[in-house]
Amino acid sequence: MGARDLTEFRDAGKTLFSLGLVRQSEGNLSVWDGERLRISRTGAALAELGEGDVLAGALDEPPEGASSDLAEHVTTYRRLGPGAIVHAHPQGSVPAGWKEGEPHGVYVFGRTLREAVAETVTTARARIRPIRFEGDRLRVLDQALLPAQEVYVELLSVEDVAAAIRRLAVRGAPVLGIAAAYALALAAARGAELKDLEDAGRMLVATRPTAVNIRWAVDRVLARAVAAADVAAAVTDEARSIEAEDAAACSAIGGFGAELVAQGASVLTHCNTGMLCTAGIGTAMGVILRAHLEGKGIHVWVDETRPVWQGARLTAWELQRLGVPMTLIPDSAAASFMASGRVDLVIVGADRIAANGDVANKVGTYGLAVLADHHGVPFYVAAPTSSLDLSSRSGADIVLEERDPGEVTTPLGFAVAPEGTPAANPAFDVTPAGLVTAIVTEQGIYRPPYDAVLRALVHEGATA
């Protein structure tokens, strides 16, 4: 172990300890360069790493005495490639009743150890945990009440989770998949058999037909259950894996996407794509946060995102907590802002990406893409590979959810239209692939034509 290597680990450990993110022998660090794996020793105090506390080996032949959650590190590297991982224990991040060997704390992936530490510090400082699985219940931060109230509601059954999804208490494509996976874990813990789990899965998928992550997570959990001797344990383990992988994917998306953001850029975003709707730092918001952390001096224009105001209520709330400079604007102001040169790029998330690169996302996204194309502004989409749906050949195959017209006539409970006014409330629209400058996933940045590259991404993910 070279002196430079040890200094890198020592600096990371001391930073985490000084901010209360690890104590005594909690947490661990690792770096993999594609050949050599370096990882902290089991029982090592990160605040006082010495000679022999950082071990070297390979993914196929890990060093003896490596961290007890070595498998988590190896799995992440096999999925995301070379980089660094920080495992820390921010307050409230270790589940009640946790046992050695179970996922706990937070795992943050970055291209370098310094990068991973920076994300860990920022995430912990303003930690927004939209969902917490506690074995016999699921606690979710009720997003329908934000920003006025920060209330966690307890969900005890699949029916509870489905109802919470329908009323937008839990929302955002990645976290919807995580919630669905944990809903099946709740059912399995209560003795549900495979047929019952399949019925529960169909109920969950029906709650939000546009968000493919629900179906993806349900299919993955059911596949694990079919082959399991202990169904409850297998389902819970798979749900935890889905959550951990999403956190790592967000870190990778943020790192890749930040390369697209120039120094001093003005970024426009739509809807909410941050910690509230993922297990990590977010997708499009993760890109924004990483650019901010890298000292690029960015400014964010936040679309209100009518009629449910996810931008005004949620994105503005997150960016304030994170200290990212931002200004809330009416959705209808985006055109004039682009025309006056005040927008350098647009970045949004996705609820489903078709095989040809068409993108289904919160209604209003298509309009932004058309405006960006007209004004020569890059339009980027950030999403994990779990949002890719090869069964949808194009956007024409995607079912677009229609929601209660009352969200338009009486937004947030305030009547803005005469009683009895008919209203249409499409929740999503489709942006044609030809308007998308690039798609950012945890695997990298991809540009058109998208057909072949998206198929390869899904195939690689399935065989990783």
HUBELCOR-V96078 format. One record per helix or strand of 3 or more residues. SS is the DSSP state (a for helix, b for strand). FROM is the first residue (numbers start at 0). TO is the last residue. If there is no record, write none. Layout:
BEGIN
SS:FROM:TO + SS:FROM:TO
END
This chain:
BEGIN
a:2:17 + b:27:31 + b:36:40 + a:45:47 + b:53:56 + a:69:79 + b:82:87 + b:105:109 + a:112:124 + b:130:132 + b:137:140 + b:151:154 + a:157:165 + a:172:188 + a:193:206 + a:211:225 + a:230:257 + b:265:268 + a:274:276 + a:283:292 + b:298:302 + a:309:321 + b:325:328 + a:330:338 + b:344:347 + b:351:353 + b:358:361 + a:364:374 + b:377:381 + a:384:386 + a:394:396 + a:405:408 + a:410:412 + b:427:430 + a:432:434 + b:437:440 + b:443:445 + a:450:462
END
